[in-house]
Amino acid sequence: MSDLPPAIKAIQEQFRPRFEAQDARMEAMAAAAFKARMDNAEVTHDVSAEEALAMLAKEAKKYDLE
């Protein structure tokens, strides 16, 4: 990024707050979608705690929420 002309760097800095806000909104939306899936998940009692945690970890990786 240091090879960019000063005018381009200035434009990037001008838009940085917008991009950071958009990133935060997208992260919040992903977290809400994950929570909704977990809230609507069917509870089963025939798996061990270790298996359940492994399933949750695998699901969290889909949303990059670890």
N, CA, C and O atoms as a printed pandas DataFrame, in Angstrom:
     atom_number atom_name residue_name chain_id  residue_number  x_coord  y_coord  z_coord
0              1         N          MET        A               1    0.818   -1.183    0.000
1              2        CA          MET        A               1    0.000    0.000    0.000
2              3         C          MET        A               1    0.870    1.259    0.000
3              4         O          MET        A               1    0.409    2.317   -0.427
4              5         N          SER        A               2    2.095    1.168    0.461
5              6        CA          SER        A               2    2.968    2.336    0.515
6              7         C          SER        A               2    3.370    2.815   -0.884
7              8         O          SER        A               2    3.876    3.927   -1.039
8              9         N          ASP        A               3    3.148    1.982   -1.892
9             10        CA          ASP        A               3    3.499    2.370   -3.262
10            11         C          ASP        A               3    2.410    3.200   -3.921
11            12         O          ASP        A               3    2.581    3.650   -5.054
12            13         N          LEU        A               4    1.319    3.406   -3.249
13            14        CA          LEU        A               4    0.218    4.158   -3.834
14            15         C          LEU        A               4    0.505    5.657   -3.796
15            16         O          LEU        A               4    1.181    6.146   -2.891
16            17         N          PRO        A               5   -0.012    6.374   -4.781
17            18        CA          PRO        A               5    0.160    7.828   -4.788
18            19         C          PRO        A               5   -0.567    8.468   -3.593
19            20         O          PRO        A               5   -1.546    7.909   -3.100
20            21         N          PRO        A               6   -0.109    9.602   -3.138
21            22        CA          PRO        A               6   -0.739   10.267   -1.993
22            23         C          PRO        A               6   -2.232   10.541   -2.196
23            24         O          PRO        A               6   -3.005   10.459   -1.242
24            25         N          ALA        A               7   -2.637   10.859   -3.404
25            26        CA          ALA        A               7   -4.057   11.139   -3.657
26            27         C          ALA        A               7   -4.913    9.895   -3.405
27            28         O          ALA        A               7   -6.009    9.999   -2.856
28            29         N          ILE        A               8   -4.420    8.732   -3.800
29            30        CA          ILE        A               8   -5.143    7.475   -3.584
30            31         C          ILE        A               8   -5.194    7.159   -2.096
31            32         O          ILE        A               8   -6.230    6.736   -1.581
32            33         N          LYS        A               9   -4.075    7.364   -1.405
33            34        CA          LYS        A               9   -4.056    7.137    0.035
34            35         C          LYS        A               9   -5.056    8.039    0.750
35            36         O          LYS        A               9   -5.726    7.611    1.689
36            37         N          ALA        A              10   -5.153    9.285    0.301
37            38        CA          ALA        A              10   -6.097   10.226    0.906
38            39         C          ALA        A              10   -7.535    9.763    0.699
39            40         O          ALA        A              10   -8.361    9.864    1.605
40            41         N          ILE        A              11   -7.826    9.264   -0.471
41            42        CA          ILE        A              11   -9.177    8.759   -0.756
42            43         C          ILE        A              11   -9.473    7.546    0.118
43            44         O          ILE        A              11  -10.574    7.418    0.654
44            45         N          GLN        A              12   -8.501    6.664    0.261
45            46        CA          GLN        A              12   -8.690    5.489    1.119
46            47         C          GLN        A              12   -8.983    5.920    2.551
47            48         O          GLN        A              12   -9.876    5.371    3.196
48            49         N          GLU        A              13   -8.246    6.884    3.042
49            50        CA          GLU        A              13   -8.466    7.366    4.410
50            51         C          GLU        A              13   -9.834    8.029    4.551
51            52         O          GLU        A              13  -10.478    7.920    5.594
52            53         N          GLN        A              14  -10.270    8.708    3.506
53            54        CA          GLN        A              14  -11.581    9.360    3.544
54            55         C          GLN        A              14  -12.699    8.325    3.670
55            56         O          GLN        A              14  -13.676    8.545    4.386
56            57         N          PHE        A              15  -12.554    7.205    2.979
57            58        CA          PHE        A              15  -13.607    6.192    2.982
58            59         C          PHE        A              15  -13.429    5.127    4.059
59            60         O          PHE        A              15  -14.324    4.307    4.260
60            61         N          ARG        A              16  -12.297    5.122    4.752
61            62        CA          ARG        A              16  -12.021    4.106    5.772
62            63         C          ARG        A              16  -13.153    3.995    6.801
63            64         O          ARG        A              16  -13.576    2.876    7.094
64            65         N          PRO        A              17  -13.669    5.105    7.368
65            66        CA          PRO        A              17  -14.751    4.965    8.362
66            67         C          PRO        A              17  -15.994    4.264    7.797
67            68         O          PRO        A              17  -16.638    3.477    8.489
68            69         N          ARG        A              18  -16.317    4.554    6.555
69            70        CA          ARG        A              18  -17.481    3.893    5.928
70            71         C          ARG        A              18  -17.250    2.394    5.804
71            72         O          ARG        A              18  -18.130    1.589    6.109
72            73         N          PHE        A              19  -16.053    2.031    5.353
73            74        CA          PHE        A              19  -15.746    0.610    5.184
74            75         C          PHE        A              19  -15.721   -0.111    6.523
75            76         O          PHE        A              19  -16.202   -1.238    6.636
76            77         N          GLU        A              20  -15.161    0.538    7.538
77            78        CA          GLU        A              20  -15.127   -0.078    8.862
78            79         C          GLU        A              20  -16.536   -0.230    9.419
79            80         O          GLU        A              20  -16.846   -1.239   10.053
80            81         N          ALA        A              21  -17.387    0.758    9.189
81            82        CA          ALA        A              21  -18.780    0.658    9.643
82            83         C          ALA        A              21  -19.500   -0.467    8.907
83            84         O          ALA        A              21  -20.278   -1.211    9.504
84            85         N          GLN        A              22  -19.236   -0.584    7.610
85            86        CA          GLN        A              22  -19.865   -1.660    6.839
86            87         C          GLN        A              22  -19.385   -3.016    7.332
87            88         O          GLN        A              22  -20.181   -3.949    7.441
88            89         N          ASP        A              23  -18.091   -3.142    7.633
89            90        CA          ASP        A              23  -17.565   -4.395    8.179
90            91         C          ASP        A              23  -18.272   -4.747    9.486
91            92         O          ASP        A              23  -18.646   -5.899    9.709
92            93         N          ALA        A              24  -18.449   -3.751   10.342
93            94        CA          ALA        A              24  -19.118   -3.987   11.630
94            95         C          ALA        A              24  -20.562   -4.429   11.413
95            96         O          ALA        A              24  -21.041   -5.333   12.098
96            97         N          ARG        A              25  -21.258   -3.801   10.467
97            98        CA          ARG        A              25  -22.647   -4.204   10.179
98            99         C          ARG        A              25  -22.707   -5.632    9.660
99           100         O          ARG        A              25  -23.582   -6.401   10.057
100          101         N          MET        A              26  -21.785   -5.990    8.776
101          102        CA          MET        A              26  -21.775   -7.342    8.217
102          103         C          MET        A              26  -21.468   -8.377    9.298
103          104         O          MET        A              26  -22.061   -9.456    9.313
104          105         N          GLU        A              27  -20.539   -8.048   10.207
105          106        CA          GLU        A              27  -20.242   -8.962   11.314
106          107         C          GLU        A              27  -21.459   -9.135   12.214
107          108         O          GLU        A              27  -21.750  -10.242   12.666
108          109         N          ALA        A              28  -22.169   -8.038   12.473
109          110        CA          ALA        A              28  -23.372   -8.111   13.309
110          111         C          ALA        A              28  -24.446   -8.949   12.626
111          112         O          ALA        A              28  -25.133   -9.733   13.282
112          113         N          MET        A              29  -24.595   -8.789   11.318
113          114        CA          MET        A              29  -25.588   -9.577   10.585
114          115         C          MET        A              29  -25.232  -11.059   10.617
115          116         O          MET        A              29  -26.108  -11.906   10.791
116          117         N          ALA        A              30  -23.947  -11.375   10.450
117          118        CA          ALA        A              30  -23.519  -12.777   10.489
118          119         C          ALA        A              30  -23.758  -13.360   11.873
119          120         O          ALA        A              30  -24.202  -14.502   11.997
120          121         N          ALA        A              31  -23.470  -12.592   12.911
121          122        CA          ALA        A              31  -23.693  -13.066   14.276
122          123         C          ALA        A              31  -25.183  -13.285   14.531
123          124         O          ALA        A              31  -25.565  -14.265   15.170
124          125         N          ALA        A              32  -26.019  -12.385   14.039
125          126        CA          ALA        A              32  -27.469  -12.531   14.218
126          127         C          ALA        A              32  -27.986  -13.758   13.473
127          128         O          ALA        A              32  -28.844  -14.480   13.980
128          129         N          ALA        A              33  -27.466  -13.994   12.274
129          130        CA          ALA        A              33  -27.883  -15.174   11.509
130          131         C          ALA        A              33  -27.463  -16.453   12.228
131          132         O          ALA        A              33  -28.224  -17.419   12.285
132          133         N          PHE        A              34  -26.261  -16.454   12.771
133          134        CA          PHE        A              34  -25.786  -17.621   13.516
134          135         C          PHE        A              34  -26.652  -17.849   14.752
135          136         O          PHE        A              34  -27.036  -18.982   15.043
136          137         N          LYS        A              35  -26.959  -16.779   15.475
137          138        CA          LYS        A              35  -27.805  -16.888   16.661
138          139         C          LYS        A              35  -29.181  -17.419   16.287
139          140         O          LYS        A              35  -29.731  -18.263   16.995
140          141         N          ALA        A              36  -29.743  -16.938   15.186
141          142        CA          ALA        A              36  -31.054  -17.419   14.747
142          143         C          ALA        A              36  -31.013  -18.910   14.431
143          144         O          ALA        A              36  -31.940  -19.648   14.766
144          145         N          ARG        A              37  -29.941  -19.348   13.787
145          146        CA          ARG        A              37  -29.819  -20.785   13.488
146          147         C          ARG        A              37  -29.721  -21.602   14.764
147          148         O          ARG        A              37  -30.327  -22.668   14.879
148          149         N          MET        A              38  -28.960  -21.100   15.716
149          150        CA          MET        A              38  -28.803  -21.819   16.977
150          151         C          MET        A              38  -30.117  -21.807   17.771
151          152         O          MET        A              38  -30.468  -22.802   18.405
152          153         N          ASP        A              39  -30.838  -20.689   17.734
153          154        CA          ASP        A              39  -32.119  -20.615   18.436
154          155         C          ASP        A              39  -33.145  -21.579   17.848
155          156         O          ASP        A              39  -34.006  -22.087   18.565
156          157         N          ASN        A              40  -33.053  -21.828   16.552
157          158        CA          ASN        A              40  -34.012  -22.700   15.877
158          159         C          ASN        A              40  -33.511  -24.135   15.718
159          160         O          ASN        A              40  -34.181  -24.972   15.114
160          161         N          ALA        A              41  -32.344  -24.405   16.258
161          162        CA          ALA        A              41  -31.771  -25.749   16.124
162          163         C          ALA        A              41  -32.560  -26.744   16.969
163          164         O          ALA        A              41  -33.066  -26.421   18.044
164          165         N          GLU        A              42  -32.646  -27.945   16.455
165          166        CA          GLU        A              42  -33.319  -29.003   17.193
166          167         C          GLU        A              42  -32.375  -29.555   18.245
167          168         O          GLU        A              42  -31.238  -29.918   17.945
168          169         N          VAL        A              43  -32.842  -29.613   19.450
169          170        CA          VAL        A              43  -32.016  -30.112   20.549
170          171         C          VAL        A              43  -32.074  -31.629   20.553
171          172         O          VAL        A              43  -33.149  -32.226   20.489
172          173         N          THR        A              44  -30.898  -32.243   20.629
173          174        CA          THR        A              44  -30.837  -33.696   20.730
174          175         C          THR        A              44  -30.074  -34.055   21.994
175          176         O          THR        A              44  -29.179  -33.326   22.421
176          177         N          HIS        A              45  -30.426  -35.153   22.570
177          178        CA          HIS        A              45  -29.805  -35.569   23.816
178          179         C          HIS        A              45  -28.992  -36.841   23.660
179          180         O          HIS        A              45  -28.544  -37.432   24.643
180          181         N          ASP        A              46  -28.805  -37.254   22.414
181          182        CA          ASP        A              46  -28.099  -38.507   22.219
182          183         C          ASP        A              46  -26.658  -38.301   21.746
183          184         O          ASP        A              46  -26.068  -39.199   21.145
184          185         N          VAL        A              47  -26.091  -37.123   22.015
185          186        CA          VAL        A              47  -24.691  -36.883   21.689
186          187         C          VAL        A              47  -23.955  -36.448   22.950
187          188         O          VAL        A              47  -24.534  -35.853   23.859
188          189         N          SER        A              48  -22.684  -36.756   22.978
189          190        CA          SER        A              48  -21.883  -36.356   24.137
190          191         C          SER        A              48  -21.593  -34.861   24.056
191          192         O          SER        A              48  -21.777  -34.236   23.011
192          193         N          ALA        A              49  -21.144  -34.306   25.158
193          194        CA          ALA        A              49  -20.791  -32.887   25.190
194          195         C          ALA        A              49  -19.670  -32.596   24.199
195          196         O          ALA        A              49  -19.682  -31.560   23.534
196          197         N          GLU        A              50  -18.709  -33.501   24.098
197          198        CA          GLU        A              50  -17.592  -33.313   23.180
198          199         C          GLU        A              50  -18.069  -33.271   21.733
199          200         O          GLU        A              50  -17.615  -32.445   20.941
200          201         N          GLU        A              51  -18.998  -34.180   21.395
201          202        CA          GLU        A              51  -19.546  -34.193   20.039
202          203         C          GLU        A              51  -20.328  -32.917   19.753
203          204         O          GLU        A              51  -20.231  -32.351   18.664
204          205         N          ALA        A              52  -21.096  -32.472   20.725
205          206        CA          ALA        A              52  -21.889  -31.255   20.546
206          207         C          ALA        A              52  -20.974  -30.050   20.349
207          208         O          ALA        A              52  -21.231  -29.213   19.484
208          209         N          LEU        A              53  -19.918  -29.957   21.137
209          210        CA          LEU        A              53  -18.985  -28.840   20.981
210          211         C          LEU        A              53  -18.281  -28.882   19.630
211          212         O          LEU        A              53  -18.039  -27.840   19.022
212          213         N          ALA        A              54  -17.953  -30.076   19.163
213          214        CA          ALA        A              54  -17.313  -30.218   17.855
214          215         C          ALA        A              54  -18.259  -29.753   16.750
215          216         O          ALA        A              54  -17.835  -29.083   15.809
216          217         N          MET        A              55  -19.541  -30.109   16.863
217          218        CA          MET        A              55  -20.520  -29.665   15.870
218          219         C          MET        A              55  -20.668  -28.150   15.884
219          220         O          MET        A              55  -20.735  -27.519   14.829
220          221         N          LEU        A              56  -20.718  -27.564   17.082
221          222        CA          LEU        A              56  -20.834  -26.112   17.186
222          223         C          LEU        A              56  -19.605  -25.414   16.611
223          224         O          LEU        A              56  -19.733  -24.397   15.929
224          225         N          ALA        A              57  -18.429  -25.945   16.877
225          226        CA          ALA        A              57  -17.204  -25.355   16.347
226          227         C          ALA        A              57  -17.197  -25.403   14.820
227          228         O          ALA        A              57  -16.797  -24.439   14.166
228          229         N          LYS        A              58  -17.639  -26.526   14.258
229          230        CA          LYS        A              58  -17.706  -26.661   12.803
230          231         C          LYS        A              58  -18.684  -25.649   12.225
231          232         O          LYS        A              58  -18.403  -25.029   11.199
232          233         N          GLU        A              59  -19.835  -25.477   12.879
233          234        CA          GLU        A              59  -20.838  -24.523   12.416
234          235         C          GLU        A              59  -20.313  -23.088   12.541
235          236         O          GLU        A              59  -20.552  -22.263   11.659
236          237         N          ALA        A              60  -19.608  -22.793   13.617
237          238        CA          ALA        A              60  -19.068  -21.444   13.818
238          239         C          ALA        A              60  -18.050  -21.099   12.754
239          240         O          ALA        A              60  -17.958  -19.942   12.341
240          241         N          LYS        A              61  -17.279  -22.084   12.298
241          242        CA          LYS        A              61  -16.285  -21.822   11.255
242          243         C          LYS        A              61  -16.942  -21.347    9.956
243          244         O          LYS        A              61  -16.346  -20.573    9.207
244          245         N          LYS        A              62  -18.157  -21.805    9.688
245          246        CA          LYS        A              62  -18.871  -21.357    8.489
246          247         C          LYS        A              62  -19.084  -19.852    8.532
247          248         O          LYS        A              62  -19.113  -19.196    7.491
248          249         N          TYR        A              63  -19.231  -19.307    9.724
249          250        CA          TYR        A              63  -19.505  -17.883    9.885
250          251         C          TYR        A              63  -18.294  -17.126   10.401
251          252         O          TYR        A              63  -18.382  -15.928   10.670
252          253         N          ASP        A              64  -17.175  -17.803   10.540
253          254        CA          ASP        A              64  -15.934  -17.201   11.014
254          255         C          ASP        A              64  -16.155  -16.490   12.337
255          256         O          ASP        A              64  -15.753  -15.337   12.499
256          257         N          LEU        A              65  -16.790  -17.169   13.286
257          258        CA          LEU        A              65  -17.131  -16.564   14.568
258          259         C          LEU        A              65  -16.303  -17.095   15.717
259          260         O          LEU        A              65  -16.643  -16.858   16.876
260          261         N          GLU        A              66  -15.250  -17.789   15.438
261          262        CA          GLU        A              66  -14.447  -18.341   16.519
262          263         C          GLU        A              66  -13.611  -17.278   17.183
263          264         O          GLU        A              66  -12.870  -17.572   18.121
